C-alpha cells in the first residue's frame, strides 16, 4: 500500500476481529486487516469486506505503512505469548507516540507489564476489555480501555464510535484507568458473567427437576421475567434457548452434554479476590461449578454409588415457588454485583487506580454479556455516593434485597430438601447473612489460632489494634507470634 489511508489496523481476523473491523468501517473509519495466515486476509477482503473501506495487508510492514499517524494497531489475538510476540514484531516499525492496543482477554498483570515496556520504547499501550461476543463486536460492544492515558484522545473517537449506546446516546465505553485497569474491570465483568450464568442454571435445575416444568413452561417464565426487573441479555438468551427445538420438535437444550468449558477469566477473578482478601464467594462458586461439571464420568459413576439422598418431589403451589425463584435470582444477582464492586474498590486501593464505579456500570449497561436493567440503578447508586462501601448499603438496593431475601431462602431450602445442588444461590444467601451479622463466630476461631499458634487476638473490651495472648494450657509461656494480615 503506497500511502497512509487507514485510521486503525487490526491484527487477528477471527470472529471478534473480523466483526470489529466491519463495525469500525460501518461507522466511517478506514481499517486495515492483517493476519499471519495471509489466506484469511484474502478471503475476508473478497468476502464480507468486499466493496468496503477495508484494506488487506500482506505483512507487518504493509500494515504499518497503511496507517495514519499516530498509528493505532489493535491486537485481536489469543492472550499470552502471541500478544508479546506481536508487540516485538510491531515495535521496530512504529514511531514515538504510536499506539498498540490489546483487545483480547489478557490478564491484567500482563497488561501492567506491557504498558511499562511499550512506554519505555516511546510508544503507548492500551489494554482494553471488549465484551458482547460476535454480535456485540459487529453491532456495538462494551469497551473498557486502560493503560497509557496519553493515547486515549487518539483512540476515543473510534472506540466510542463503535461502542453500544444506551437510551440517551451515551457510549458504553470510557477511559477506565492506568496500567491494567481496563483488563481488570473486564476480568471482573467476566467473573460476574460466570456467576449470572450459574445462577440461571440453578434456577433452571430447580424448575425442571423439582417443579417438573417443561422447557416450554420455563420459556414462558423467562420471557415474563425478561419483561420486568430481571430484564437482561442472559435471561433473554435463556428464554430463546429454552424455546429452540430440533426438527422432531424436541428441545435441543436437553440433548447438550452437561460439561461446561471455561477460558480462565473466571478463575483469575477468584484467585485475585483471594489475593486481595475479598469474599467473592458467589463468583468463585460458579467457577467450581464448572470444574465439577467437567467431572462427568466420575459423576455418572458416583450417581450409582452415592444413592442416599432425597429424590425430588413437589406438592406445593408451583406459581408461588416460581415467584420465589424470581426473587432469588434477582437477590443473588445483586449480591454478585456487590461482591464484584467490592473487589474493584479493593483493587483500586491496591494498585493506585482511580476507578469511576458509576461509569463502569454505564459501560456494562449495553453491548456486553452482563447487560441488565438494574445497571442503571447501580450507576445511580455510585453517582449518589462515590464512596459507597457496598452496593447492598445503597438505599435502593437495601430495600430491594430485603424484599427479595425470603425468596432466596425459599429457593435454597427447596433445592437442599430435594437434593439439588445450588452452590451460587447458597453462596449468595450466606454472604448476605454473613455481611449483615453484627457478631460472627470468628472470636472462637481467633481463640483456636491463639491456642495452637500463639497468633494473638483483640478484645471487645479493649481498643482496636491492641493484641493479647493467652497461655491456654499453662505450658505455652508468654511468647506470641507476629500479628499480620495476608
PLY file of the C-alpha trace (Angstrom):
ply
format ascii 1.0
element vertex 486
property float x
property float y
property float z
element edge 485
property int vertex1
property int vertex2
end_header
0.00 0.00 0.00
1.58 3.25 -1.14
0.06 5.77 1.27
-1.34 6.04 4.78
-5.13 5.90 4.47
-6.39 3.83 7.41
-7.49 5.11 10.81
-6.61 1.85 12.57
-5.14 -1.55 11.86
-6.45 -4.83 13.26
-4.25 -7.89 13.69
-6.24 -11.11 14.00
-9.36 -11.68 11.93
-11.08 -14.47 13.77
-14.69 -13.95 14.90
-14.15 -10.92 17.17
-11.53 -9.22 14.99
-13.49 -9.62 11.77
-16.69 -8.23 13.27
-14.92 -5.31 14.95
-13.42 -4.36 11.59
-16.86 -4.40 9.95
-18.26 -2.35 12.84
-15.50 0.24 12.52
-15.97 0.53 8.78
-19.73 0.94 9.17
-19.10 3.94 11.45
-17.00 5.70 8.81
-13.49 4.54 9.73
-10.97 3.13 7.27
-9.43 -0.11 8.55
-6.51 -2.31 7.54
-6.77 -6.01 8.34
-3.80 -8.31 8.88
-3.47 -11.94 9.87
-0.43 -14.17 10.00
-2.30 -16.56 7.70
-2.49 -14.35 4.61
-5.20 -16.53 3.03
-7.57 -15.40 5.81
-6.96 -11.79 4.81
-7.64 -12.54 1.14
-10.82 -14.48 1.94
-12.07 -11.68 4.18
-11.29 -8.88 1.71
-13.01 -10.80 -1.11
-15.89 -11.88 1.13
-17.61 -9.90 3.90
-15.29 -6.90 3.41
-15.74 -6.64 -0.36
-16.58 -3.14 -1.56
-15.93 -1.57 1.86
-13.23 0.77 3.16
-11.26 -2.20 4.47
-7.80 -3.00 3.18
-5.77 -6.16 3.45
-2.11 -6.14 4.47
0.22 -8.96 3.49
2.91 -8.09 6.06
3.53 -6.05 9.20
5.36 -3.52 7.02
2.31 -3.15 4.75
0.06 -2.78 7.76
2.13 0.00 9.36
2.60 1.82 6.05
-1.19 1.99 5.60
-1.88 3.79 8.90
-2.30 7.49 9.56
-0.26 8.99 12.42
-0.38 8.41 15.25
-0.54 4.81 14.12
-3.03 2.68 16.00
-2.68 -1.11 15.85
-5.19 -3.29 17.69
-4.34 -6.89 18.53
-7.25 -9.33 18.50
-5.20 -12.43 19.15
-5.07 -15.12 21.81
-3.97 -13.89 25.24
-0.47 -14.71 26.48
2.63 -15.23 24.33
1.00 -14.24 21.00
0.43 -10.71 22.35
4.06 -10.37 23.43
5.25 -11.80 20.10
3.26 -9.24 18.10
4.44 -6.39 20.32
8.02 -7.34 19.49
7.18 -7.54 15.76
5.50 -4.13 15.79
7.92 -2.03 17.85
10.71 -1.76 15.22
8.24 -0.36 12.68
6.49 2.19 14.91
7.38 5.79 15.74
7.20 7.71 19.05
3.60 8.34 20.03
2.20 5.39 18.09
-0.27 3.14 19.90
-0.53 -0.63 20.38
-3.90 -1.86 21.66
-4.58 -5.31 23.11
-8.28 -6.06 22.72
-8.12 -9.67 23.89
-8.83 -11.23 27.28
-5.37 -10.65 28.71
-4.69 -10.99 32.43
-4.28 -7.51 33.93
-0.77 -8.10 35.41
0.43 -8.83 31.85
-1.11 -5.55 30.73
0.59 -3.70 33.61
3.92 -5.13 32.45
3.28 -4.37 28.78
2.29 -0.76 29.44
5.62 -0.11 31.16
7.60 -1.96 28.49
5.96 -0.30 25.48
6.14 3.15 27.09
9.87 2.58 27.64
10.15 2.39 23.83
8.49 5.80 23.42
5.15 4.25 22.39
1.74 3.96 24.05
-0.10 0.81 25.07
-3.79 0.28 25.76
-5.19 -2.90 27.28
-8.90 -2.95 26.56
-11.62 -5.35 27.55
-14.18 -5.91 24.77
-17.45 -7.61 25.66
-20.50 -8.61 23.69
-19.43 -11.64 21.73
-19.81 -11.89 17.98
-23.00 -9.81 17.77
-21.64 -7.14 20.10
-18.43 -6.81 18.13
-20.43 -6.23 14.94
-23.26 -4.04 16.23
-21.77 -2.37 19.32
-19.76 -3.88 22.17
-18.95 -2.67 25.64
-15.33 -1.47 25.62
-13.18 -1.00 28.75
-9.84 0.67 27.88
-6.95 1.33 30.25
-3.19 1.82 30.08
-1.34 4.82 28.61
-3.78 7.67 29.18
-1.93 9.90 26.70
-3.18 7.55 23.96
-6.86 7.91 24.84
-7.65 11.10 22.82
-6.45 9.39 19.61
-8.42 6.19 20.25
-11.54 7.69 21.85
-13.40 8.65 18.63
-13.06 5.13 17.25
-13.89 3.24 20.44
-16.81 5.45 21.44
-17.99 5.49 17.83
-18.28 1.69 17.61
-19.42 1.02 21.19
-23.00 0.21 22.15
-25.13 3.21 23.15
-27.65 3.48 25.98
-31.02 5.18 25.60
-29.67 8.72 25.96
-26.94 8.04 23.39
-24.08 7.67 25.88
-21.46 5.18 24.63
-20.72 2.05 26.64
-17.06 2.97 26.61
-14.94 5.37 28.64
-11.41 5.54 29.98
-11.08 3.15 32.94
-7.66 3.90 34.39
-3.90 3.46 34.24
-1.93 0.25 33.76
-4.02 -2.90 33.73
-7.22 -1.24 34.98
-9.15 -1.86 31.75
-8.39 -5.55 31.67
-9.03 -5.81 35.43
-12.54 -4.40 35.01
-13.13 -6.78 32.08
-11.95 -9.67 34.30
-14.48 -8.70 36.98
-17.14 -8.39 34.26
-16.37 -11.95 33.19
-16.49 -13.15 36.80
-19.95 -11.61 37.22
-20.89 -13.24 33.91
-19.86 -16.64 35.32
-22.00 -16.02 38.40
-25.04 -14.82 36.44
-24.93 -17.84 34.16
-24.62 -20.31 37.04
-27.47 -18.66 38.97
-29.75 -19.01 35.95
-28.65 -22.64 35.57
-29.51 -23.39 39.21
-32.96 -21.83 38.84
-33.48 -23.87 35.65
-32.39 -27.03 37.50
-34.93 -26.42 40.29
-37.69 -25.63 37.79
-37.01 -28.76 35.78
-36.25 -31.38 38.43
-38.28 -30.14 41.42
-41.20 -28.18 39.96
-41.41 -30.56 36.99
-41.65 -27.81 34.40
-41.29 -28.42 30.66
-38.93 -26.33 28.51
-41.96 -24.56 27.03
-43.21 -23.65 30.51
-39.76 -22.45 31.52
-39.53 -20.43 28.30
-42.76 -18.64 29.22
-41.45 -17.83 32.70
-38.12 -16.46 31.47
-39.98 -14.47 28.82
-42.12 -12.88 31.54
-39.08 -12.25 33.76
-37.24 -10.55 30.92
-40.04 -8.01 30.68
-39.61 -6.98 34.33
-36.79 -6.22 36.75
-34.78 -9.24 35.58
-34.56 -7.83 32.05
-31.06 -8.78 30.89
-29.17 -10.31 27.99
-28.58 -13.64 29.77
-32.24 -14.02 30.79
-33.19 -13.10 27.22
-30.99 -15.74 25.60
-32.10 -18.34 28.19
-35.68 -17.62 27.08
-34.69 -18.23 23.46
-32.61 -21.35 24.18
-35.49 -23.00 26.03
-37.78 -22.44 23.03
-35.35 -23.81 20.42
-36.44 -27.17 19.01
-34.88 -29.89 16.88
-36.64 -30.87 13.64
-38.54 -33.55 15.58
-39.89 -30.94 17.99
-37.68 -31.93 20.93
-35.81 -29.21 22.90
-32.17 -29.14 21.86
-31.01 -27.92 25.30
-31.85 -31.32 26.82
-29.53 -33.05 24.34
-26.43 -30.99 25.20
-23.78 -32.72 27.31
-23.64 -31.26 30.84
-19.94 -30.39 30.94
-19.08 -26.67 30.93
-15.95 -25.14 29.46
-14.06 -22.05 30.58
-11.23 -19.88 29.28
-9.75 -18.80 32.60
-11.08 -15.30 33.30
-13.45 -16.56 36.00
-10.60 -18.44 37.65
-8.45 -15.30 37.55
-11.24 -13.36 39.26
-11.41 -15.87 42.11
-7.64 -16.04 42.50
-7.22 -12.26 42.59
-10.10 -11.98 45.10
-8.20 -14.28 47.44
-5.05 -12.20 46.99
-6.99 -9.01 47.80
-8.84 -10.62 50.71
-12.29 -10.03 49.18
-15.10 -12.58 49.86
-16.03 -13.15 46.22
-17.95 -16.25 47.26
-20.70 -16.42 44.65
-18.47 -15.88 41.64
-15.85 -18.32 42.93
-18.53 -20.98 43.46
-19.58 -20.51 39.83
-16.04 -21.39 38.73
-16.02 -24.50 40.93
-19.42 -25.47 39.49
-17.88 -25.56 36.01
-15.00 -27.64 37.36
-17.45 -30.10 38.92
-19.47 -30.31 35.71
-16.31 -31.34 33.86
-16.04 -34.47 36.06
-18.78 -36.11 34.00
-17.52 -39.70 34.12
-16.88 -39.51 37.86
-20.35 -38.04 38.47
-22.01 -40.80 36.45
-20.12 -43.43 38.48
-20.85 -41.63 41.77
-24.58 -41.48 40.97
-24.64 -45.27 41.12
-22.79 -45.44 44.46
-23.92 -42.36 46.44
-27.60 -43.25 46.29
-28.51 -41.97 49.76
-30.33 -38.69 49.46
-33.74 -37.27 48.64
-35.50 -37.78 45.33
-37.00 -34.53 44.04
-40.72 -34.17 44.70
-43.06 -31.23 44.98
-46.68 -30.83 46.04
-46.91 -27.14 46.85
-48.14 -24.10 44.96
-45.96 -24.05 41.85
-46.64 -20.40 40.97
-45.71 -19.35 44.49
-42.33 -21.06 44.12
-41.78 -19.64 40.65
-42.16 -16.22 42.29
-39.68 -17.27 44.97
-37.22 -18.27 42.24
-37.68 -14.90 40.53
-36.86 -13.08 43.77
-33.99 -15.46 44.47
-32.41 -14.80 41.08
-32.75 -11.04 41.48
-31.33 -11.05 45.02
-28.40 -13.30 44.14
-27.56 -11.24 41.03
-27.42 -8.07 43.13
-25.18 -9.83 45.67
-22.87 -10.99 42.86
-22.51 -7.42 41.57
-21.97 -6.17 45.13
-19.07 -8.60 45.54
-17.60 -7.59 42.16
-17.72 -3.91 43.06
-16.15 -4.63 46.45
-13.31 -6.28 44.59
-12.85 -3.34 42.21
-12.71 -0.92 45.16
-10.03 -3.08 46.83
-8.04 -3.28 43.59
-8.22 0.50 43.07
-6.72 0.97 46.52
-4.09 -1.75 46.00
-2.93 -0.62 42.54
-3.50 3.13 42.82
-6.25 3.30 40.19
-8.97 5.96 40.12
-11.99 3.98 39.01
-15.36 5.60 38.31
-17.79 2.94 39.52
-20.83 4.69 38.08
-19.20 4.91 34.65
-18.28 1.23 34.82
-21.96 0.42 35.34
-22.77 2.60 32.33
-20.18 0.75 30.23
-21.89 -2.51 31.18
-25.39 -1.13 30.51
-25.27 -2.06 26.83
-23.36 -4.26 24.42
-21.86 -6.65 26.96
-22.90 -10.11 28.15
-23.94 -8.98 31.64
-26.04 -6.03 30.48
-29.19 -5.78 32.56
-31.82 -3.27 33.59
-30.58 -2.68 37.13
-27.16 -1.46 35.97
-28.82 1.96 35.66
-29.65 1.68 39.36
-26.04 0.76 40.12
-24.84 3.86 38.25
-27.29 5.99 40.23
-26.07 4.43 43.50
-22.43 5.35 42.86
-23.28 8.72 41.35
-25.15 9.50 44.58
-22.34 8.16 46.78
-18.97 7.51 45.03
-17.57 6.21 48.34
-20.35 3.62 48.83
-18.72 0.75 50.74
-21.05 -1.94 49.45
-23.83 -1.89 46.87
-26.15 -3.60 49.37
-25.97 -0.49 51.57
-27.40 1.80 48.90
-30.99 2.69 49.91
-32.49 1.37 46.66
-30.70 -1.96 46.75
-31.03 -2.36 50.52
-34.81 -2.13 50.10
-34.83 -4.50 47.11
-32.59 -7.12 48.69
-34.61 -7.14 51.91
-37.82 -7.59 49.90
-36.32 -10.48 47.89
-34.30 -12.28 50.57
-37.19 -14.53 51.60
-37.44 -15.81 48.03
-33.73 -16.60 48.12
-34.18 -18.52 51.37
-37.14 -20.45 49.97
-35.21 -21.34 46.80
-32.15 -22.56 48.70
-34.34 -24.54 51.11
-36.30 -26.13 48.25
-33.11 -27.13 46.46
-31.49 -28.51 49.63
-34.53 -30.52 50.72
-34.74 -32.07 47.25
-31.03 -32.81 46.84
-30.50 -30.27 44.04
-27.11 -28.51 44.10
-27.45 -24.72 44.26
-23.95 -23.53 45.19
-24.27 -19.95 43.92
-27.74 -19.32 45.32
-26.48 -20.71 48.65
-23.28 -18.66 48.49
-25.30 -15.52 47.83
-27.56 -16.15 50.81
-24.62 -16.97 53.08
-22.85 -13.77 52.04
-25.97 -11.72 52.72
-26.42 -13.27 56.17
-22.71 -13.01 56.96
-22.47 -9.38 55.86
-25.47 -8.32 57.96
-24.32 -10.34 61.01
-23.03 -7.98 63.72
-21.09 -10.74 65.50
-19.66 -13.75 63.67
-18.08 -16.80 65.39
-14.58 -15.65 64.39
-13.96 -14.94 68.08
-13.71 -18.71 68.62
-11.56 -19.01 65.50
-9.13 -16.43 66.89
-9.03 -18.30 70.19
-8.19 -21.51 68.31
-5.39 -19.76 66.38
-4.00 -18.30 69.57
-4.24 -21.71 71.31
-2.18 -23.66 68.77
-0.02 -20.91 67.28
0.05 -18.01 69.74
-1.34 -15.80 66.95
-2.97 -13.36 69.46
-6.40 -11.77 69.40
-8.14 -8.45 70.01
-10.72 -7.95 72.78
-14.13 -6.30 72.60
-13.43 -4.50 75.89
-10.14 -3.01 74.64
-9.23 -0.57 71.80
-8.83 -1.96 68.25
-5.20 -2.62 67.37
-4.28 -3.90 70.84
-3.40 -7.61 70.76
-3.41 -10.23 73.52
-2.20 -13.77 74.03
-3.46 -16.38 76.49
-1.38 -19.26 77.85
-4.27 -21.69 77.30
-2.56 -24.85 78.58
-0.23 -23.36 81.17
2.67 -24.80 79.19
2.99 -22.22 76.43
4.67 -19.30 78.13
4.08 -15.67 77.19
5.79 -15.50 73.76
3.34 -14.74 70.95
3.56 -14.85 67.16
3.82 -11.76 64.99
0.41 -10.37 64.05
-0.15 -9.78 60.36
-2.90 -9.99 57.77
-2.45 -11.79 54.45
0 1
1 2
2 3
3 4
4 5
5 6
6 7
7 8
8 9
9 10
10 11
11 12
12 13
13 14
14 15
15 16
16 17
17 18
18 19
19 20
20 21
21 22
22 23
23 24
24 25
25 26
26 27
27 28
28 29
29 30
30 31
31 32
32 33
33 34
34 35
35 36
36 37
37 38
38 39
39 40
40 41
41 42
42 43
43 44
44 45
45 46
46 47
47 48
48 49
49 50
50 51
51 52
52 53
53 54
54 55
55 56
56 57
57 58
58 59
59 60
60 61
61 62
62 63
63 64
64 65
65 66
66 67
67 68
68 69
69 70
70 71
71 72
72 73
73 74
74 75
75 76
76 77
77 78
78 79
79 80
80 81
81 82
82 83
83 84
84 85
85 86
86 87
87 88
88 89
89 90
90 91
91 92
92 93
93 94
94 95
95 96
96 97
97 98
98 99
99 100
100 101
101 102
102 103
103 104
104 105
105 106
106 107
107 108
108 109
109 110
110 111
111 112
112 113
113 114
114 115
115 116
116 117
117 118
118 119
119 120
120 121
121 122
122 123
123 124
124 125
125 126
126 127
127 128
128 129
129 130
130 131
131 132
132 133
133 134
134 135
135 136
136 137
137 138
138 139
139 140
140 141
141 142
142 143
143 144
144 145
145 146
146 147
147 148
148 149
149 150
150 151
151 152
152 153
153 154
154 155
155 156
156 157
157 158
158 159
159 160
160 161
161 162
162 163
163 164
164 165
165 166
166 167
167 168
168 169
169 170
170 171
171 172
172 173
173 174
174 175
175 176
176 177
177 178
178 179
179 180
180 181
181 182
182 183
183 184
184 185
185 186
186 187
187 188
188 189
189 190
190 191
191 192
192 193
193 194
194 195
195 196
196 197
197 198
198 199
199 200
200 201
201 202
202 203
203 204
204 205
205 206
206 207
207 208
208 209
209 210
210 211
211 212
212 213
213 214
214 215
215 216
216 217
217 218
218 219
219 220
220 221
221 222
222 223
223 224
224 225
225 226
226 227
227 228
228 229
229 230
230 231
231 232
232 233
233 234
234 235
235 236
236 237
237 238
238 239
239 240
240 241
241 242
242 243
243 244
244 245
245 246
246 247
247 248
248 249
249 250
250 251
251 252
252 253
253 254
254 255
255 256
256 257
257 258
258 259
259 260
260 261
261 262
262 263
263 264
264 265
265 266
266 267
267 268
268 269
269 270
270 271
271 272
272 273
273 274
274 275
275 276
276 277
277 278
278 279
279 280
280 281
281 282
282 283
283 284
284 285
285 286
286 287
287 288
288 289
289 290
290 291
291 292
292 293
293 294
294 295
295 296
296 297
297 298
298 299
299 300
300 301
301 302
302 303
303 304
304 305
305 306
306 307
307 308
308 309
309 310
310 311
311 312
312 313
313 314
314 315
315 316
316 317
317 318
318 319
319 320
320 321
321 322
322 323
323 324
324 325
325 326
326 327
327 328
328 329
329 330
330 331
331 332
332 333
333 334
334 335
335 336
336 337
337 338
338 339
339 340
340 341
341 342
342 343
343 344
344 345
345 346
346 347
347 348
348 349
349 350
350 351
351 352
352 353
353 354
354 355
355 356
356 357
357 358
358 359
359 360
360 361
361 362
362 363
363 364
364 365
365 366
366 367
367 368
368 369
369 370
370 371
371 372
372 373
373 374
374 375
375 376
376 377
377 378
378 379
379 380
380 381
381 382
382 383
383 384
384 385
385 386
386 387
387 388
388 389
389 390
390 391
391 392
392 393
393 394
394 395
395 396
396 397
397 398
398 399
399 400
400 401
401 402
402 403
403 404
404 405
405 406
406 407
407 408
408 409
409 410
410 411
411 412
412 413
413 414
414 415
415 416
416 417
417 418
418 419
419 420
420 421
421 422
422 423
423 424
424 425
425 426
426 427
427 428
428 429
429 430
430 431
431 432
432 433
433 434
434 435
435 436
436 437
437 438
438 439
439 440
440 441
441 442
442 443
443 444
444 445
445 446
446 447
447 448
448 449
449 450
450 451
451 452
452 453
453 454
454 455
455 456
456 457
457 458
458 459
459 460
460 461
461 462
462 463
463 464
464 465
465 466
466 467
467 468
468 469
469 470
470 471
471 472
472 473
473 474
474 475
475 476
476 477
477 478
478 479
479 480
480 481
481 482
482 483
483 484
484 485
